[in-house]
Amino acid sequence: MKKKSKSIHILIAAVLFLALKLILDRCTGMGITPAGASTLSLFIATIYLWLTYGTGWTSMLSISALAFTGIMPASTIMGNSFGNSTTVICIGTLILCVALEENGVTTLISNWFITRKVVSKRPYVFLFMFLLANLVVCYFMEATAVMIIFLALAKGILDSLGYTTEDKFAKALYLGVLWITCVGNGATPIGHPVPLLMLNSMAEMTGAPASWVKYMLVGVPLSLVTLVLTLLVIRFVLRPDCSKYDAYDVEERRKNLQKLSRKGVASVVVYLALIVVWLLPDFIGSVLPQVEAVLDRVGASIFSLLAVAIVCAIRVDGEPVLKYETAVKKISWPTVFFIACIFLYASAFNMETGGINVFLRNLVSPITSSLSATVLAAVFLFFVIVATNFFSNGVIGTIGISVGVPALMAIAPVGFVTAYGVLVAILCNMGVATPGGSGFVALAQKDGYITGGETLKFSMLVILLMYVAVMLIFWPIANLLF
C-alpha cells in the first residue's frame, strides 16, 4: 500500500509538467521560448519530486530529462552539471570533512571548549562554550557530521549529570545544537554545499561573483548574533533548572582528553592549506596580481581535488590519512546529485534559447513596479527564512535566487542584488522548525529530548528574532560590502 501511495507522486509530477507546459507555451509574448517553457515546467515538476522523494535519483532523472527540452546539447548538460566546478568543490570538501571526522579532529575541538575552567559551576557559560564550539566547527565542516557529533556529546553529558527528557536544561542544549548547526551551515561557503550553490547560481545570473571573504563578513557575525539570541531565548523563555549542572566535573573530563593524532594533524594542515588557497585571491590581488592570476586560472575545484589526493596519498604509521574507500562510502551522494542538478538549471535559466529570466522578470513586474527594491528584498527574505522551515532548504534557496534575483535586477544595481543573494544563501539554511525543513530537525528529535511542538514553538521565535536582526543590522552591512 505504501509503495502504491508513494508512486502517485511520479504521476502527479508528470501531470504538473504537462499542465505547466500547456500554460507556459501560451506565454511566449512574455519572453519565454518553447524550450524555456519545457525547462521551467520540468524544473517545477522536479521541485515537487525533491519534496516527495528526496534529491538523489530525482536529480539524475531531471538532468536526463532536460536533454529532451532542446535548451542545450547533451555535452553542455554534462559540463554544466557533473562537470561544473561547484560540484567538484563540493565532492572535494565533503571528502575532506570525512578525514577530519575520522581522525578525531571534531571531537577534540568540541571537548577543548567545554573543559575550560571558566565553565565550572557556571551553566550558562557552559552552554555558551558548548554552542560556540559547535559553531566554530560548523564554519569549516559538513553540518550533518557536526550535528551527529555534538548531539552525541550532549547526550553523554546529560546522561552523566542525570538529566532526563523532561528537563528543560536538556531541551535547551538540544535546541541550541539544532539552531547553531543550521546557522553555522550558512555562515561560510567552506564545506557547505547549499551556500556554495546559491552563490554560484547567483553569479551565473548577475555576472558578478560574490567574494567568499565578504560573504563571511556577513555570515560569521550573523551566526554569532544568533548564538546570543539562542542564549537569551534559553535564559528568559525556556528558563531551565540548572541545579544538576553543579555535578559537571571539568577536571575529570579534561583528564580524558587525548592529543590529536598524527593523522589528525595531517588532515587539519591539508584542509587549512586548501582554505588559505581559496581565500588568498581576496587578499593578494593588489599586491601579487601574478599569483592571483595563477590561482584564478587553476581554479578552486582543482585545488580541492589536489587536497583530496594528498590526504589519501600521505601515509602515517603505515596507514593513509584517509582511506579513499571510506570517504566514498561516507559522503552524501544525493547532495552531490542535487548540486549538479541545481547548477545545471541555474545555467539553463540564463540561456537566451530559453528566455526564462526574461519571463520571470516580466511575471513579477506588476509587483516590483509598486514596491521599492528594499521592500521587495525584505519580502523575499522573509519568505525564504519562513518557508525553509517547512520545505527543503536547497529548494527554497533556489526559489529565492531564481525568482528574487531576476526581479531585483530589473530595479536595483548588481551590488544590491548580490547582498540579497548572500542573505538568501545564509537564511535558507535555517530550516529548524519542522522535519520538512531539514533532516537536522529529525536528528535533534530522535533522542526524545525535544518534541515536535516544542521545536516548532521555540524555533519560530528564534527565526523571527533572527529576521529582525538581519533587516536592522545585516542587510545594511551586506549592502555596504557589496
C-alpha positions in Angstrom: 0.0 0.0 0.0 2.8 2.4 0.9 4.6 1.8 -2.4 1.3 2.5 -4.3 0.7 5.7 -2.5 4.3 6.8 -2.9 4.2 6.1 -6.7 1.3 8.5 -7.2 3.8 11.4 -6.8 5.5 10.4 -10.1 2.2 10.7 -11.8 1.4 14.0 -10.1 4.8 15.3 -11.2 4.1 14.2 -14.8 0.7 15.9 -14.8 2.2 19.0 -13.3 4.8 19.1 -16.0 2.2 18.8 -18.8 -0.2 21.3 -17.3 2.6 23.9 -16.9 3.9 23.3 -20.3 0.5 24.0 -21.9 0.2 27.2 -19.9 3.8 28.4 -20.5 3.6 27.7 -24.2 1.0 30.4 -24.4 3.3 32.9 -22.7 5.8 33.4 -25.5 4.9 37.1 -25.6 6.5 37.5 -22.2 9.9 36.4 -23.5 9.9 32.6 -22.8 10.6 30.2 -25.7 9.1 26.7 -26.2 12.5 25.2 -25.0 12.3 27.6 -22.0 8.7 26.6 -21.3 9.7 22.9 -21.2 12.7 23.6 -19.0 10.8 25.7 -16.4 7.9 23.2 -16.3 10.4 20.4 -15.8 12.2 22.4 -13.0 8.9 22.9 -11.1 8.0 19.2 -11.5 11.5 18.4 -10.2 10.9 20.5 -7.1 7.8 18.5 -6.4 9.8 15.3 -6.7 12.5 16.6 -4.4 9.9 17.4 -1.8 8.3 13.9 -2.0 11.2 11.6 -2.9 14.4 13.5 -1.9 17.2 14.7 -4.1 19.0 11.6 -5.1 17.7 9.7 -8.2 15.2 12.5 -8.8 18.1 14.8 -9.7 19.6 12.3 -12.1 16.1 11.9 -13.7 15.8 15.6 -14.1 19.2 16.1 -15.6 18.4 13.3 -18.1 15.0 14.8 -19.0 16.5 18.2 -19.6 18.2 16.9 -22.7 14.8 16.4 -24.4 13.8 20.1 -23.9 16.2 21.3 -26.6 17.5 24.1 -24.4 21.1 22.9 -24.7 23.0 19.9 -26.2 23.9 16.9 -24.1 27.6 17.8 -23.8 26.7 21.2 -22.3 24.3 19.5 -19.9 27.0 17.2 -18.6 29.5 20.1 -18.4 27.2 22.3 -16.5 26.1 19.6 -14.0 28.6 16.9 -13.1 31.5 18.8 -14.9 30.8 22.0 -13.1 33.5 23.3 -10.8 30.9 23.8 -7.9 30.0 20.1 -8.0 33.7 19.2 -7.9 34.4 21.5 -5.0 31.5 20.0 -3.0 32.8 16.5 -3.6 36.3 17.5 -2.5 35.2 19.3 0.7 32.8 16.5 1.7 35.6 14.0 1.4 38.0 16.3 3.4 35.3 16.7 6.1 35.3 12.9 6.4 39.0 13.0 7.0 38.6 15.5 9.9 35.8 13.4 11.4 37.6 10.0 11.0 40.7 11.4 12.6 39.0 12.8 15.7 39.6 16.5 14.9 36.0 17.5 15.6 35.7 15.6 18.9 39.0 17.1 20.2 37.9 20.7 19.3 34.5 20.3 21.0 35.9 18.8 24.1 38.6 21.5 24.4 35.9 24.2 24.6 33.9 22.5 27.3 36.9 21.7 29.6 38.0 25.2 30.3 38.0 26.1 34.0 35.6 29.0 33.3 32.6 26.6 32.7 32.9 25.1 36.2 29.7 25.8 38.2 28.5 28.2 35.5 25.8 26.5 33.4 25.2 29.4 31.0 29.0 29.8 30.4 29.0 26.0 29.7 26.1 26.5 27.2 27.9 29.3 25.6 31.2 27.4 25.2 29.4 24.2 24.0 27.5 26.1 21.4 30.5 28.2 20.4 32.5 25.0 19.8 29.5 23.7 17.7 29.5 26.9 15.7 33.3 27.1 15.1 33.5 23.5 13.9 30.5 24.1 11.7 32.2 27.0 10.0 34.5 24.6 8.2 32.8 21.1 8.2 29.8 19.5 6.6 26.9 20.2 9.0 25.3 16.7 9.3 28.5 15.2 10.6 28.9 18.1 13.0 25.4 17.7 14.4 25.7 14.0 14.9 28.9 14.5 16.9 27.6 17.3 19.1 24.3 15.6 19.8 26.2 12.5 20.9 28.4 14.7 23.1 25.4 16.5 24.5 23.6 13.2 25.3 26.7 11.8 27.1 27.0 14.9 29.3 23.2 15.0 30.1 23.2 11.3 31.0 26.2 11.7 33.2 24.5 14.6 35.1 21.2 12.7 35.5 19.1 14.9 33.2 16.1 13.3 31.6 14.0 14.0 28.5 11.7 16.1 30.8 14.4 18.5 32.0 14.4 21.9 30.3 18.2 22.1 30.5 18.4 19.1 28.3 15.8 20.6 25.9 17.8 23.8 25.8 21.0 22.0 24.9 19.4 20.0 22.1 17.6 23.0 20.7 20.8 25.0 20.8 22.7 22.4 18.8 19.9 22.4 16.2 19.8 26.2 15.8 23.6 26.7 15.9 24.4 23.9 13.5 21.9 25.3 11.0 23.2 28.9 11.2 26.8 27.7 11.1 25.9 25.8 8.0 25.1 29.0 6.3 27.7 31.2 7.8 30.5 30.2 5.4 30.7 28.5 2.0 33.6 26.4 3.2 32.5 22.7 3.3 28.8 23.7 2.8 27.2 22.8 -0.5 24.0 24.8 -0.2 25.6 28.3 0.3 28.2 27.5 -2.4 25.4 26.5 -4.7 23.4 29.7 -4.1 26.5 31.9 -4.6 27.4 30.3 -7.9 23.8 30.3 -9.1 23.5 34.0 -8.4 26.9 34.6 -10.1 25.5 32.9 -13.2 22.6 35.3 -13.2 24.3 38.6 -12.3 27.7 38.0 -13.9 29.3 39.3 -10.6 30.8 36.5 -8.3 30.5 37.3 -4.6 33.7 37.2 -2.6 33.9 34.4 -0.1 35.6 36.8 2.4 32.8 39.4 2.1 30.2 36.6 2.4 31.8 35.5 5.7 31.9 39.1 6.9 28.1 38.9 6.9 27.6 35.2 7.8 30.0 34.9 10.7 28.8 37.9 12.7 25.2 37.0 12.0 25.9 33.5 13.3 27.4 35.0 16.5 24.4 37.2 17.0 22.2 34.1 16.6 24.2 32.4 19.3 23.5 35.4 21.6 19.8 35.2 20.6 19.8 31.5 21.4 21.2 32.0 24.9 18.7 34.8 25.5 15.8 32.5 24.5 17.1 29.8 26.7 17.6 32.1 29.7 14.4 34.1 29.5 11.9 31.9 27.6 12.9 28.2 28.4 14.3 29.2 31.9 15.8 25.7 32.6 16.6 24.4 36.1 20.4 24.2 36.1 20.9 22.8 39.6 22.1 19.4 38.3 24.9 21.0 36.4 26.9 21.6 39.6 28.0 18.0 39.3 29.8 18.6 36.0 33.5 17.9 36.7 35.8 19.9 34.4 39.0 18.4 35.7 37.8 14.8 35.3 36.7 15.4 31.8 40.0 17.1 30.9 41.9 14.1 32.1 40.2 12.0 29.4 41.2 14.4 26.6 43.5 12.8 24.0 46.1 14.6 21.9 45.5 14.9 18.2 46.9 12.0 16.3 49.5 12.5 13.6 46.8 11.6 11.0 44.6 14.3 12.6 47.4 16.9 12.3 47.9 16.0 8.7 44.3 16.3 7.8 44.0 19.6 9.6 47.1 21.0 7.8 45.8 20.0 4.4 42.4 21.4 4.9 43.6 24.7 6.3 46.1 25.0 3.4 43.2 24.5 1.0 41.1 27.2 2.7 44.0 29.6 2.6 44.4 29.0 -1.2 40.7 29.6 -1.7 40.7 32.9 0.2 44.1 34.1 -0.9 43.0 35.9 -4.1 40.8 38.3 -2.0 43.9 39.4 0.0 46.7 39.5 -2.6 45.1 40.8 -5.7 46.6 44.3 -5.5 49.9 43.1 -4.1 50.7 40.0 -6.1 48.5 40.1 -9.2 50.5 37.4 -10.9 49.9 34.9 -8.1 46.2 35.8 -8.1 46.1 35.2 -11.8 47.6 31.7 -11.4 45.2 30.8 -8.6 42.2 32.0 -10.7 43.4 30.2 -13.8 43.8 26.9 -11.9 40.5 27.3 -10.1 39.2 26.3 -6.6 37.9 22.9 -7.8 41.3 21.7 -8.9 42.9 22.6 -5.6 40.1 20.7 -3.8 40.8 17.6 -5.9 44.5 18.0 -5.1 43.8 18.2 -1.4 41.8 15.0 -1.5 44.6 13.2 -3.4 47.1 14.4 -0.8 45.2 13.1 2.3 44.6 9.8 0.5 48.3 9.5 -0.6 50.0 10.5 2.7 50.7 7.6 4.9 51.2 8.0 8.7 52.2 5.0 10.8 51.8 2.8 7.8 48.2 3.9 7.0 46.8 6.6 4.7 45.5 9.8 6.5 42.2 8.9 4.8 41.2 5.7 3.2 39.7 6.5 -0.2 37.1 3.7 0.1 35.9 5.1 3.5 35.5 8.6 2.0 33.5 7.4 -1.0 31.1 5.5 1.3 30.5 8.3 3.8 29.9 11.3 1.7 26.3 12.2 0.8 25.9 11.4 -2.9 22.3 12.7 -3.0 23.7 16.1 -2.1 26.2 15.9 -4.9 23.5 15.0 -7.4 21.3 17.8 -6.1 24.2 20.3 -6.5 24.8 19.1 -10.1 21.1 19.4 -11.0 20.5 22.8 -9.4 23.6 24.4 -11.1 22.5 23.0 -14.4 19.2 24.7 -14.1 20.9 28.0 -13.0 22.8 27.8 -16.3 19.6 27.0 -18.2 17.7 29.9 -16.7 20.4 32.3 -18.2 20.4 30.9 -21.7 18.9 33.1 -24.4 17.5 30.0 -26.0 15.1 29.7 -23.1 14.3 33.3 -22.1 13.4 32.1 -18.6 14.9 35.0 -16.7 13.2 37.5 -19.0 9.9 35.7 -18.4 10.3 35.7 -14.6 11.2 39.4 -14.6 8.1 40.2 -16.7 6.0 37.9 -14.5 6.8 39.7 -11.3 7.0 43.2 -12.8 3.4 44.1 -11.6 4.7 43.6 -8.0 8.1 45.1 -8.5 6.7 48.2 -10.1 4.7 49.0 -7.0 7.4 48.2 -4.4 10.8 49.6 -3.7 13.8 47.3 -4.1 14.4 47.3 -0.3 10.8 46.3 0.5 10.8 43.6 -2.2 14.1 42.2 -0.9 12.6 42.2 2.6 9.5 40.3 1.4 11.6 37.7 -0.4 14.0 37.2 2.5 11.0 36.8 4.9 9.6 34.1 2.5 13.0 32.3 2.5 13.5 32.2 6.3 9.9 31.1 7.0 9.4 28.7 4.0 12.7 26.9 4.6 11.3 25.7 7.9 8.7 23.6 6.0 10.4 22.7 2.8 13.9 21.7 1.7 16.5 24.4 2.3 18.1 23.8 -1.1 14.7 24.1 -2.8 13.7 27.3 -1.0 17.1 28.8 -1.6 16.9 28.0 -5.3 13.4 29.7 -5.4 14.8 32.7 -3.6 17.6 33.0 -6.1 15.8 32.1 -9.3 12.8 34.3 -8.7 14.2 37.0 -6.5 17.4 37.8 -8.4 15.8 38.4 -11.8 13.1 40.5 -10.1 15.6 42.7 -8.2 17.9 43.0 -11.2 15.2 44.9 -13.1 15.0 47.6 -10.4 18.3 47.6 -8.4 22.1 47.6 -9.0 24.2 44.5 -9.1 25.7 45.1 -5.6 22.2 45.3 -4.1 21.2 42.1 -5.8 24.4 40.4 -4.6 23.7 41.5 -1.0 20.3 39.9 -1.3 21.6 36.7 -2.7 24.2 36.4 0.1 21.5 36.7 2.7 19.3 34.1 0.8 22.3 31.7 0.9 22.6 32.2 4.7 18.9 32.2 5.7 17.8 29.3 3.6 19.8 27.0 5.9 17.6 27.9 8.9 15.2 25.0 8.5 14.9 24.5 12.2 11.2 24.2 13.0 9.9 21.0 11.3 11.5 17.8 9.8 10.2 19.0 6.5 12.6 22.0 6.7 15.7 19.9 7.1 16.9 16.5 8.3 18.6 18.3 11.2 15.3 18.6 13.0 14.7 14.9 12.8 18.2 14.2 14.2 17.6 16.6 17.1 14.3 15.0 18.0 15.4 11.3 17.7 16.6 11.0 21.3 13.3 12.3 22.7 14.6 15.4 24.5 12.5 17.8 22.3 9.1 17.2 20.9 7.7 18.4 17.6 5.6 21.1 19.3 8.5 22.4 21.4 10.8 22.5 18.3 8.2 24.4 16.3 7.3 26.9 19.0 10.8 27.9 20.2 12.4 27.7 16.7 9.9 30.1 15.1 10.7 32.6 17.9 14.4 32.4 17.1 13.6 32.7 13.4 11.6 35.9 13.9 14.3 37.4 16.1 17.0 36.5 13.6 15.0 38.1 10.7 14.7 41.3 12.7 18.4 41.3 13.3 19.0 40.7 9.6 16.9 43.6 8.5 18.1 46.0 11.1 21.8 45.2 11.1 23.0 42.7 8.5 21.0 44.0 5.4 22.7 47.4 5.7 26.1 45.7 6.3 25.7 43.4 3.2 24.8 46.4 1.1 27.9 48.3 2.3 30.1 45.3 1.5 28.7 44.6 -2.0 
